[in-house]
Amino acid sequence: MYCIKCGVELSDGERRCPLCKTEVFHPEFLNKKKEDPYPVGRHPEAEKQTKVFQILLTAAFVLALVIVMLCDIQVNRAVSWSGYVAGALALGYVIFALPLWFRRPNPVIFVPCSFGACAVYLLYIELVHGGSWFWLFGLPVTGCIGIIITCVVTLMRYVPKGAYYIFGGASLAMGAFMLLCELLMTVTFEGVRFVGWSLYPLVTLVILGGLLIFLGICRPAREAVKRKLFI
């Protein structure tokens, strides 16, 4: 053990440096003074500043929404293009601003909420245009991506040691999703036929997923990869 100020070697029981009198910190000794690790008043002040930032950010979103709506109504005498902007602003607020209201936002909750908000926004566009693409294409695609990412986030949060298996399984799922995406396009949109482009990302993602799962199973191979990649 050495003094953090002058570098003099200290014995195990030293309370102060014999040269510069700097107090030595011993984790095994109880702190009789019970000093607060934070200066008095600093922690509540930080929370107050965070709340102010959240309020200002919310006000900025609301102000942008009001300006867009007023401009649209003044020019077109109706709500036309401003609905898309308002939906995009609401979607951005849910994804980026809403988690800031919580001290420790749980991604397991906010990730599916974000994809749910995205699905609602796509549904609004569907209803405005009176199309038929949302239920057959937009909703399945959004739902599948949301489920895959939510599963990855949940498993990484509660099973952090299984990263190879988690990302390997996610890679396999994304490969299957690419095939499903092309099938949905051929069913939903006229003039689009199945050409098999999805097979290329499918094969690539299956190989990548299989490699990650293999590394998760085989420890010597995993250690060799870590040494080669310096990770």
C-alpha atoms as one frame of an Amber mdcrd trajectory, in Angstrom:
protein
   0.000   0.000   0.000   1.281   3.438  -0.950   0.265   7.003  -0.173  -1.863
   8.486  -2.929  -0.222  11.906  -2.501   3.507  11.389  -2.017   3.923   7.695
  -2.880   5.514   6.606   0.390   5.062   2.908   1.150   2.665   2.403   4.079
   2.187  -0.429   6.486  -1.169  -2.195   6.641  -2.271  -0.443   9.815  -1.302
   3.114   8.931  -4.074   5.673   9.441  -2.091   8.601   8.063   0.950   8.942
   5.854   4.011   9.448   8.097   5.489  11.924   5.594   2.660  14.147   4.302
  -0.020  13.236   6.910  -2.578  12.349   4.208  -5.381  10.222   5.626  -5.345
   6.633   4.384  -8.593   4.991   3.356  -9.121   1.438   4.636 -12.306  -0.220
   3.300 -12.227  -2.773   6.103 -12.406  -0.070   8.786 -15.777   1.351   9.716
 -16.250   5.048   9.116 -17.200   6.389  12.520 -17.935   9.845  11.152 -20.466
   8.407   8.667 -19.605  11.008   6.097 -22.062  11.524   3.271 -20.489  10.416
  -0.039 -22.183  13.397  -1.730 -21.871  17.048  -0.665 -24.908  18.326   1.169
 -27.563  19.607  -1.213 -25.901  18.399  -4.415 -28.034  15.288  -5.058 -31.441
  16.996  -4.725 -30.182  19.819  -6.928 -29.259  17.336  -9.663 -32.745  15.810
  -9.549 -34.303  19.259  -9.777 -32.218  20.124 -12.831 -33.253  16.856 -14.481
 -36.930  17.667 -13.958 -36.420  21.110 -15.458 -34.805  19.562 -18.532 -37.694
  17.142 -18.932 -40.243  19.941 -18.665 -38.382  22.068 -21.213 -38.102  19.121
 -23.591 -41.821  18.418 -23.300 -42.627  22.088 -23.857 -40.467  22.047 -27.002
 -42.405  19.067 -28.380 -45.745  20.704 -27.591 -44.661  24.028 -29.095 -43.515
  22.351 -32.307 -46.813  20.475 -32.496 -48.891  23.637 -32.036 -46.887  25.585
 -34.633 -47.235  22.816 -37.211 -50.974  22.454 -36.648 -51.570  26.218 -36.832
 -49.583  26.548 -40.053 -51.486  23.695 -41.665 -54.887  25.022 -40.628 -54.042
  28.552 -41.731 -52.873  27.459 -45.195 -55.210  24.542 -45.979 -58.135  25.346
 -43.675 -57.945  21.757 -42.424 -55.613  19.234 -40.834 -53.788  17.633 -43.746
 -50.006  17.167 -43.749 -49.659  18.280 -40.141 -51.112  14.974 -38.985 -48.027
  13.149 -40.199 -45.715  15.613 -38.474 -47.746  15.425 -35.268 -47.600  11.639
 -35.339 -43.851  11.696 -35.910 -43.379  14.147 -33.024 -45.477  11.977 -30.720
 -43.535   8.892 -31.779 -40.209  10.661 -31.139 -41.415  11.810 -27.722 -42.393
   8.279 -26.703 -39.063   6.842 -27.847 -36.609   9.511 -26.684 -38.271  11.796
 -24.135 -40.697   9.628 -22.180 -37.992   7.379 -20.590 -36.314  10.498 -19.158
 -39.204  10.949 -16.734 -38.122   7.789 -14.898 -35.020   7.547 -12.755 -34.177
   4.058 -13.986 -36.195   3.376 -17.148 -36.615  -0.322 -17.806 -35.885  -1.104
 -21.477 -37.983  -4.266 -21.191 -41.010  -1.973 -20.855 -40.046   0.944 -23.083
 -38.852  -1.051 -26.097 -42.236  -2.729 -26.749 -43.969   0.575 -25.959 -41.890
   2.248 -28.660 -42.816  -0.378 -31.228 -46.447  -0.126 -30.140 -46.344   3.632
 -30.745 -44.777   2.999 -34.159 -47.612   0.596 -35.020 -50.210   3.200 -33.998
 -48.515   5.802 -36.209 -48.534   3.415 -39.177 -52.203   2.667 -38.510 -52.960
   6.397 -38.640 -51.290   6.639 -42.059 -53.282   3.617 -43.193 -56.582   5.146
 -42.114 -55.812   8.521 -43.692 -54.962   6.996 -47.061 -57.574   4.259 -46.916
 -55.039   1.692 -48.086 -54.807  -1.996 -47.332 -51.100  -2.459 -46.670 -51.017
  -2.067 -42.870 -52.796  -5.205 -41.702 -51.017  -7.466 -44.202 -47.561  -5.886
 -44.223 -46.955  -2.984 -41.825 -48.345  -4.585 -38.663 -46.688  -8.032 -39.098
 -43.319  -6.438 -39.958 -43.443  -4.016 -37.016 -44.670  -6.731 -34.681 -41.977
  -9.241 -35.667 -39.129  -6.733 -35.313 -40.560  -5.541 -32.002 -40.808  -9.084
 -30.641 -37.254  -9.986 -31.679 -35.681  -6.834 -30.231 -37.784  -7.055 -27.047
 -36.667 -10.654 -26.513 -33.012  -9.693 -27.022 -33.258  -6.751 -24.611 -35.089
  -8.824 -21.993 -32.643 -11.732 -22.148 -29.604  -9.434 -22.096 -30.994  -7.698
 -19.022 -31.801 -10.831 -17.025 -29.424 -13.421 -18.579 -26.299 -11.360 -19.404
 -23.960 -14.395 -19.506 -25.794 -15.964 -22.441 -24.913 -13.244 -24.959 -23.656
 -15.695 -27.600 -26.842 -17.750 -27.451 -29.039 -14.640 -27.365 -27.492 -12.931
 -30.384 -27.166 -16.240 -32.190 -30.869 -16.928 -31.751 -31.681 -13.338 -32.752
 -29.630 -13.769 -35.927 -31.574 -16.925 -36.816 -34.864 -15.155 -36.112 -33.866
 -12.190 -38.295 -33.030 -14.577 -41.132 -36.494 -16.101 -40.925 -37.958 -12.598
 -40.738 -36.301 -11.613 -44.036 -37.992 -14.554 -45.761 -41.327 -13.650 -44.167
 -40.895 -10.029 -45.247 -40.546 -10.992 -48.914 -43.552 -13.314 -48.707 -45.660
 -10.526 -47.193 -44.576  -8.150 -49.963 -45.720 -10.588 -52.658 -49.097 -11.029
 -50.948 -49.718  -7.359 -50.143 -48.466  -5.362 -53.136 -49.547  -5.900 -56.705
 -46.831  -6.508 -59.267 -44.340  -7.770 -56.693 -43.327 -11.370 -57.228 -41.168
 -13.699 -55.211 -37.645 -13.572 -56.638 -35.785 -15.062 -53.690 -33.681 -12.075
 -52.627 -34.489 -12.905 -49.008 -32.563 -16.167 -49.299 -29.226 -14.303 -49.343
 -29.669 -12.544 -45.973 -31.342 -15.703 -44.661 -28.286 -17.866 -45.398 -25.891
 -15.200 -44.101 -27.787 -14.707 -40.839 -28.202 -18.446 -40.302 -24.438 -18.959
 -40.694 -23.725 -16.054 -38.346 -26.246 -17.295 -35.796 -24.875 -20.828 -35.938
 -21.335 -19.506 -35.450 -22.365 -17.478 -32.391 -24.157 -20.448 -30.850 -21.123
 -22.642 -31.554 -18.880 -20.125 -29.789 -21.281 -20.134 -26.848 -21.035 -23.929
 -26.616 -17.307 -24.390 -27.329 -15.238 -22.542 -24.762 -11.810 -23.139 -26.388
 -13.055 -21.647 -29.666 -14.561 -18.720 -27.784 -11.306 -18.023 -25.968  -9.355
 -18.275 -29.225 -11.629 -15.719 -30.887 -11.254 -13.392 -27.899  -7.478 -13.590
 -28.131  -7.486 -12.975 -31.868  -9.868 -10.008 -31.656  -8.471  -8.663 -28.347
 -11.930  -8.728 -26.651
